[in-house]
Amino acid sequence: VIAIAVLSTLFWSTLRAMASLPRSIATQVRTRRGMRGYLAVSQGLVAVGSGDLAAARKFSAEAARIAPGEPLTLLLQAQTAQLGGERDTATQNFQRMAGRDDTRLLGLHGLFIEARRRNDPAAALLYAEQAAREASTPPWAGQAVLEFRCVAGDWAGALERLDRNMGSGLIDKTMYRRHRAVLLTAQALAAEENDRDRARAL
C-alpha cells in the first residue's frame, strides 16, 4: 500500500511538472527577451549620447526586433534618426509617440524640438500648446507658450499662461511677481501705443 501511494504521488507530481513545463519555458523566454531588449535599448541610448551612429543604428534595430512598440524603443529609434540627420523619420517616430498615452508628452517634446530646428514657429507653438493643456504641464511647454505669446504681443494671453505656470508650480512666487510686473508694463505700453495710433488716424 505504501509503495502504491509513493508511486501514485510521484506519478501525479510528474504529470503536474510536465503540464507546467511549457508555461515555465515561456516565462523564461520572456524574461530573457526582456533582458536582451533592455540591454539593446540602454546600449543604444549610450551610443546616441556618445554620437556613435553605427552602434545606435545597430542597437535600435535590435531593440525594434526584440521589443517593438515599447516606449524606450520608440525613443531610441527617434533619437537615432535625429543623430543621423533623418528629420522626417525622427518626426514620424515622435508622432507615433505623441499618439500614445504613455509617451504623449515625450513625443510632443520631440516634435517641438524638430519644429524649432526647421524654423517652423507655428508648428512649435502648436505642439507646446498641446503639451501645456495636459494635466501635468511640463516646464518646457509652459515656458515655450509664454515666450511665443510675448513675441506675438499677446500680453493678455501671456499673463494667463504666467498664472497657469504659477498654479502648476513651474515658477516660484518671486519669479512670478517679477514676470507679471514686466508683462503688465508691456501691456500698458502697447495699449498706449494703440491709443496714439488711433489718435493719429483721426
Order of alpha helices (4+ residues) and beta strands (2+ residues): alpha-alpha-alpha-alpha-alpha-alpha-alpha-alpha-alpha
